[in-house]
Every structure is written in structure tokens, then in C-alpha cells.
């Protein structure tokens, strides 16, 4: 990836920053583009900074502004068009469901933590806009999350991107970054599946739904008598 990015920098010069701004803005601000690169792009361009091909301050500034504005726009889309967007076929319901689970578990910190989780990163501000969070609260988490995400990912690329072992196996490192960033999402899916199986087992072992309904009726009867 650094070689291809290096070619883009050599060809487009300072316009490269505008291209990177557009990618990060779209990845964080548009619910239809969750497939665009995020962590791996920041890491790779951080490595280019270490090579002297890009400016660190300019890169961090571009990424931070793009990430903040992207989430703000995404929040606005969720706030004004959330219901209509959910009814369309442009957004997969499972993405929204996974993001809501993050909110249920982590609350406002979801906006910060989601920065490091692909897919959830794109849908967290959208779900917040639908009604999960007031904008004043969202804005604070948005800025903090953007600063942490850009600083850590670009910083990691700057520090480790040109270590011989990393540089020589950069594609594997990028895949590793993607895999690690997906671990929280995989865990949530596994936990949800395990919880579902447990609930099903409890129903089966106690006479199914009818048995649960009978016990519930008995409890209510005892409560109101």
C-alpha cells in the first residue's frame, strides 16, 4: 500500500491531501460507503510521513477535520432522514442492529470506540442522530474520538511503518490491523448468538414458551392478589 500511495503523492502532490480528506469524510460521513479504507489508510500514510513524503501536521489536520465533519454530517443525516433511510434498501438492517448494541453496552463512549471498529464507525453517528444522543453530547465525543483515532493510527504508522519487519510484510500488517479492528464486532456477534442459544435452551428446558407463559401468569396472579 505505501508504494501505491507514494505514487499518488508523487503524481498529485498537495492535492493528495484533498483525496485523503474525501476518503475519510465519505467513510465516516456517508452510510453507503462503509467499505472505504480507514485504519489501514491512516497507518499507511503515517509510514509515508516517516519517509518524508508527507507532512505530519498537515496530514493529522486533514484527517481530524475530515473525521469530525464526516461524523457531524452523518449525525445530521440520521437526524433528518433516519426513518426514511432505514426503510430504503441502501442500508443493511444488521449494521444498524450491531451499532445499537454498541450504544446499549457502551453508551456515549460508542462514538469514541466506534472510531476503531469498521462498519460501526460509519453507522454510530447515524444511529446517534436518529435519537440515541443529543448533539451537544455527541459533538464532544465526536471531537475526542477523531483526535484519538487519527493520532493513534497515523502515529503507529509513523513509528512502526518503516521498521524492516513491518515494511517488508506491510500487506500482512495491514490485514492484521483490519483483523484486530474487527475483533470487537466479532465478539459482539458471538455474544449475541450465545445469549440467543441460552435463551432458547431455557425455553426448551422449561416447557417452552407455554411453560414460561404459565409461570408468568402465576407470578402476576400472586402479585395482584
Secondary structure, 3 states (H helix, E strand, C coil): CHHHHHHHHHHHCCHHHHHHHHHHHHHHHCCCCCCCCCHHHHHHHHHHHHCCCCCHHHHHHHHHHHHHHHHHHHHHHHHHHHHHHHHCCCCCHHHHHHHHHHHHHHHHHHHHHHHHCCCHHHHHHHHHHHHHCCHHHHHHHHHHHHHHHHHHHHHHHHHHCCCHHHHHCHHHHHHHHHHHHHHHHHHHHHHHHHHHHHHHHHHHHCCHHHHHHHHHHHHHHHHHC
